[in-house]
Amino acid sequence: MYFTLLVVSILVLLCIFSSKVLYRFGVPSLIIFLAIGMMMGTDGFGALNFHDFALAENISTVAIVLIIFYGGFSTKWDTAKPILTKAALMSSFGTIITAFVIGLFCMLILRVPFLYGLLLGSVVGSTDAASVFSILRSRKLSLKGGLAPLLEVESGSNDPFAYMMTVIVVAAIGAQNADGSGTGIITSFIMQLGVAIALGALFSFLSVVLLKRLQLQVSGLNPILLLAIVILSFSLCVLLGGNGLLCVYILGIVIGNNKILHKVSLVNFFDGLSWIMQIALFLTLGLLSFPSELPSIIIPGTLLSVLLIFVARPVAVLCILSWFKTPIKQQIFIAWVGLRGSASIVFAIVAVTAIGDILPYDLFHLVFYIALFSILIQGTFMPLMAKKLDVIDDSEENSVMKTFTDYHEEVHSLMLEYKVKKGDFILGKRIVEASIPENLLIIMIKRNGEFIIPNGSTMLNKDDVLVISGEDFKFFEAMA
C-alpha cells in the first residue's frame, strides 16, 4: 500500500511539472499524462501492474462526471447564448452523423456488422476541448467569429450524447445477440434524453433554491454539499434509465449561471477537483494501455483516424453549419479541431466492460490509437490551419487567455456610494437575492458607523451605505 501511494504521488508530481514545461510547446496535458501512465505501466517500467477494466471504468466514470459538471458550471450563459443552437446541433446531430459515417465505413471496408461499426463511431463521436484550448493558449491564438465559445459548448455537451449512443448501441448489440434483433434504439434514446432533462431541471431548481438560502456554519462544507448533489443527480438519473452525464451538465449550467452563496469558493474547489480528476483519469488510461498492442492496430487505426479527420467530422460540420451560413473557412477550421480525447477512451472501456471485444480489433487500443493520432496530427497543425484559414483575432475582447468558461473577477475602474432608503426594492433582501447585475460588486457596507465586508447572505438594511465598484451604475441610478 505505501509503495503504491509513493508511486502515485511521484506520478502526480511528474504530471504537474512536465505539463508546466511542455505547455509552452503546445503539448496537451492529455498526451503528457497518458505518456507518463504508459511508461509506468506493465509495458513500461512496470512500477504499477494495472489491467482491471472494471476498476478503470469506475474511476473513469467518477472523473468524467465531475469534469463534465464543472464544464457546465463554468459556462457563462450570456456568452454561450448566441451560439447555443449551433453548438446544440453540433453536439447532438453532429455526433450522430459522425457515428453513422464511421459505422458505414466499418461495414463496407472493414467488413464488420453495421451495429459493431456504429459502436466504434459512437465511442469516438465526442471531441476534446481541453486539448484544443491547451494548444491555442500555449500559442496564444485567439479566434474570431465566436469560434471559441462554439467549440467549448459543443465539446462540453457532445460527451453526454456520445455516451448515450454508446450505451444504446451496446444494449442493441446485446439484444441482437440474445434474440436476433436490434430493436429498442429509438425508445432507449427518448428514455435517456427525457429522464436526463427532467431530472436535470428538477435538481437544478432545487439546488439553486438550496444554495441561495442555506447558510452552513462550517464554510468548508459548502463544496461538499454541491459535490453530493452532483453525485446524487448522476446516480439517480442512471438508475432511472436516463443519461447521467447530460443530467449533471444541465445541473452545472443552471447552478453556474445563478447567484448562489460562496460561488467563488465553489469555483475554486471544483476547478482543483477537476484537475485531480483529469490526472487520475489520464493516468488510469495510460496504465491500462499496453504499447506492445498498438502495432497490430496501426493500419485500421490510421484508416479510421484519417476518415474521422477528412470525412466524418467535415461531413457533420458541413451538414449543420451550412444552414447557418457559417463562412467556409470557419467550417474547415471547426472540422479540423475536432480532436478525440479521453472521453472516447473512457467510452471504449464502458463498451469492452459491457460486451467484451466484439470487433475484429482490440477496441480499447484501437480508440486509444485514434485519440493519440488525432491529438498529434490535428494538434500539431492547428496553429498553421488557424493562420491559413484567417480565423485568428488578436483583439483583447476575444483573447483565448480569457475564454468564456474561465471564471474571473472583473476589475472595475469606478466607485459609487448608494444609501439604501425606504421603498427600494433591494431593502430587506440578501445580496444574492437582490438581482444586482453581475458587473457591479458591493465591496463594503457602512452600517451604524461600522464597516462591513459583505457576502451573498448579507441583508441590506435601511440607511446602509453601499460602496459599489463597477463601470455602469444604471441599476442604482434608477432607484435614486
N, C-alpha and C positions, 0 to 999 in steps of 0.2 A: 504493500500500500504506500509506504513512504517513498519508495523508489519511483512509483508511478506519479505521485504528487511532485517529486523533484523534477522528473522529466517533463510533466505537463507545464509546470511553472517556467522551466527553461524554454519550452516551445513558445509559450505566450510572449516571453521577453524577446525571443528571436523574431516573432511576428511583428511586434511593435517597432523594434529598432530597424529591422530590414525594410519595413514599409516606409519608414521615415527616409531612409537612404534612397530607396528606389523610386519613391513617389515622384521626385523631380524629373525622372526619366520617362514618366508616363506609364509605369508598370502598375497595373491594377492590384489592389490588395488581394483580390481573389487568387491571382496567379501566385503571389508570394506565399500566402497561407497554404494553398494546395501543394505547392512545391515543398514546403517545409514538412507538411504531413506525409508526403510521399517519401521524402528522404528518411524520415524517422520510422516508417512502416516496415513491414516484413521484407519487402524487396529492397529496402534501403539499408540503413544501419541496423535495423531490427530492434530498436530500443523498445518499441511498442508493437506487439504482435496482435493486430486487431482485424477481425474478419467477421464480426457479428452484424449481419444486415438488420436484424430485428432491433438491436440496441441502437444502431446507426439511424434507423427510421425514427425511433422515439426522440433521440437527441435532435435530429434534423427537424422534426415536426414542431417541437417546442421553439427552436431557434427561428424557423421561418414564420411562425405565428407572431412572435414578438417583433420581428423585423418588419413584417407587413403592417402590423398595428402602428408601429412608430412612423412608417412611411405615410400612413393616413393621418396620424396625429400631427405631424409636422407640415402637412399640406395646407397652404393658405387658400381659402376658397375664392377670395377676390381675384387672385392671380390665376387660379385654375378655371374659373367660370367661363372665360372667353373661349377656351379650347376644349371645354368639357365634352361636347358632342363628338368632336373628332377623336378625342382620347378614348371615350367610352366605346365607340365603334371599332377603333383600332384594337383595343384590349379584348373585345368580345368576338366580333366577326373576323377581325384580323387574325386572331389566334385560331379560329375555326378554319379559315381559308388556308392558313399555313399548314395546319394538321392534315387537311384533306389533300393538299398538293403532295406532301410527303407520303401520305398513305397510298396515293395513286402510283407514285414513283416506286415504292417498295413492291406493290403488286405487279406492276408491269415490267420493271427492270430486275429487281431482286427476287421476284417470283415467290413472294410470301403472301398469305391471305390478307385481304384488304383490312380487316379489323386489326391484325397484328401490325400492319404498316401504320394504321391510324393511331394505334397506341404509341408508336415511336414519334409520330407527328405531334401528338398531344403532349408528350413528355418534353419535347424541345420547342413547344409553342410559345413559351414566355421569353421575355427579354430581360436583360440585367442592367438596371440604371446605375448601380454602384460602379461598375466597370467603366461605363460611358463617361460619367462625370468625374471619375478619378483621372481619366486621361485628359478630358477637357480642362480640368482645373490645373493639372500639373503643367499643361502647355499654355494656360491662361487664354483659352479660346472661348470667347463669348459668342452666343448665337443670336441671330436676328429672327424676326417674324414669329415670335412666340414659340420657337422650336424647343427651347429648354423646358418650359412647363409642359408642353405636349409630350415630350419624351419622358418626363418624370411621372406624369399622371398615367400614361399608357403602361410604363414599366411597373408602376406600383400596383396597378389594377389588373394586369393580364396574368399575374401569377395565380390568383384565385380561379380564373377561367381555365387556365392550362391544367390546374389541379383538378378542377371539376370534370374536364374532359377525360383526364387520365383515369379518374375513379369510375366514370361512367363506362368507358371502353373496357376497363378491367372487368367490371360487372357483366358487360355484354359478352366478353370472351368466356367468362366463367359460365354464363348461362348457355352459350353455344356449345361449350364442351360438355355440359351436363345434359342438354335436351336437344341439341342440334339447331337452336335458334338464337338469334342475337337481338331479340325484341326488348322493348322497355327503355330504349335510349332516350326518347322524347320525354317519357314520363319521369325518368330519373333526372333529366335536365331541368324540367319545370319544378320538380320537388326540391332539388338542391338550391335553385335560384330563389324560389318562393320562400322557403324556410329561412334562408340566409338574410334576405331583405327584410322579412317580417321581424325576425329576432334582432337583427342589426338595428332596426328602427326602434324597437321596444327597449332594448338595453341602452341605446344611445339616449333616449328620452329620460329614462330612469337614472342613468349615470350622471347626466348633466344636472338634473334636479338635486341629486345627492351631493355631487361635488361642489355645487354652488352654496349649499346650505349647511353641510356637515363640517363642523369645526372640531377636529380631533385635538385632544390635549397634548399628544405627542406628535410633533410635526413629521417625524420620520416615518410615521405610519401611513401618511397620505399616498406616497408612491406604491406602497404595498397594497393599499386598498384598491387602487386603479389596476395594479397587476392582477389581483384576484378577480376583478371584474372581467378583465380581458380573457383570462383562462376559463372562467365560468361561462362566458358567452360562447367561446370557441367550442368547448367540450359539450355544452348543452345543444348547440346547433348541430354538431356532428351526430350526437345520439338521436336527434330527431330527424336525421336524414338530410340535413342541409349542408351547405358549403361553409365550413367554419372559417376559412381564410377570407372569404368575401364578407362574412359577418363581422370579423374583427377589423377589416379595412374600413367598412362603413362606420363602425364604432369609433375608430381612430379619427376619421374625417370630422364627424359631428362633434366629438368632445374637443378636438384640437381647435375648432373654429367657434367655440363658445367661451365666454368669460367665466372661468372657474377659479376657485381659490387655489393658491400655491402653484400657479401654472408654470412659473419659471423653474421651480424645484422639480416639478414633474417632467418638464422637458429635459433638464439636465440628467435626471435619473434614467429616463428611457433612452436618451442618447448614449449614455455609458453602457446601459444594458444591451442596447442594440449592437454595439461594438463587441461586447463579450460574446453575444450570440453568433455574430459573424465569424469571430475567431474560432469558437467551438465548432461551428458548422463546417467551415473550410478545412480545419484540421482533421475533423472526423472523416470528411470525404476523401482527403488526401491519404489518411491512414488506411481507409478501406480499399483504396485502389492498389493494383499490382501492375507497376510499369511493364513487367515482363509480358503482360497480356495484351498490351497495346499494339505490338507489331501485327498480330493476327487480324486486327480490325482496321488497319490503316487504309486499305483500299475502299471498303464500304463506308468508313468514316469520312474519308476525304470526299467521296462522291456525294454523300448526304450533306456535308458541310458546304460544298460548292453549290449544291441545289438550294440549300437554305439561303445562302448569301445572294445568289444571282437569279433565282427563280421564285421560290416560295415567298420570301419576305417582300421582294419588289411587287409581285402579283397582288399580295394582300394590301400593300400601301397604295398601289395604283387603283385597285377596285374601290377603295374607300375614300381616299383623299382627292381623287379626281372630281368627285361630286362637289367638293368644297372649293374647286378651282385653285387648289394649292399649287404654287409655282413648281414646275417640273424639277428644277434644281433642288428645291427643298424636299420634294418627294424622294429623289435619288439619295439625298443625304439621310433622311429618316430610314430608308430601306437599308442603307449601309451600316448604320449604327445600331441595328437590331441584334446586339451581341447576346449570345446564350451564356448563361451563368450557373450559379449554384442551385437555383430553383429547379432547373431542368435535371440536374444530377439527383436532387432530392426526390423528384417525382419518379425518376428511374428506380430508385431504391424502393419507393412505395409499390411500383409495379412488380418488381422482382420479388419482394416480400409476399405479395398477394398471390401471384400466379406462377412464379418461377421464371426461368429464361425460356420463353416460348419462341423467340426469334432464332434464326439460324446463327446469329451472332450474340456475343455477350452484351446484353442490353446496357448494363451499368457502365462497362468500359467503353462501349460504343458512344453513349451520351457523354461520358467523361471526355473522350477524344474530341467530340464535336464542340464541346464548350471550350476546350483548350485551343482548338483550331480557330474558332470564332474570335476569341479574345486576341490571340496572337496576330492573325491576319487582319481582321477588321480594325482591331485596336491600333495596330501599328500604322495603318494607312489612314486612320481617321483624321488627323490634322491636315494631311495632304488633301483629302477629299473635301474638307471644310473650306480650304483655301481655293481649290479649283472650282468648287460649286458656288463660291461667293456667298456663304451663309454666315460669315463672321461679322460680328458687330462689336466694335471696341468701345462703345459708349458705356459710361458708368452705370446707367439705368439697367442695362441688360448684362451686367457683369456676371460671369459664371461663378465668381467667388462669392456671389450673393444670390443664389438661386432661390426660388420661391419656397422651397421646402426647408430652408435654413431659418430657424428661429433666431431673431436678433432684437435687441432693444434699439429703437431709433434714437439718434442723437438729435435733440431739439435745440434750437437756437434762441427761442423767445420764451419769456416767462410772463405769467399773468396771475394776479391775485383776485379771487372772487369770494364774496361773502354770501353764504347761504342764508336766504331770507324766507319768511313765511310765504307760502304759495308756490315756491319752487318745487317742481316735480321730483327733484332728487332728494328733497328733505325727508328724513326718516328712512332712507334706503341705504343698504350697504353699497360700497363702491362697485362691487361685482354685479349688482342688480340695477345700477343707475343708468345703464345704456350709454355710458360715456364713450365717445369714439376712441378707437384703438390708437389714433395718432396723438392723443392727449394723455398726459401722465400726471396724476396728482402726486407730487413728491413730498409734500408736507402739509400739515393742517395746524393752524393756530387756534387753540381752543382754551378759553379761560386763562389766558396768559401763559399757557404751556404750548410747547411744540410737539406734535405727534407725527411719527413716521407711519403712514397708513399702509394697510394691505387690503386685499379684496374684501375682507369681512368687516372692515371699519365702517361704522354707521356715520352718516352725515347728519349732523345736528344743526339746529337754528343758530345763526351767528358764527358758525365755523368759517374761518378764512382759509380758503384753499389756495395753495401755491401750486400753480399748474405749469407744466412745461409742454411746449408744442409750437406749431407754426400757424395753425388755423384755429381760432378760438370762436368760431361762429356758434358752436354749441352753447357756450356760456354767454356769449353776447346776446343770443336770442332770449335769455332769461333775465337779462339786466333791465 
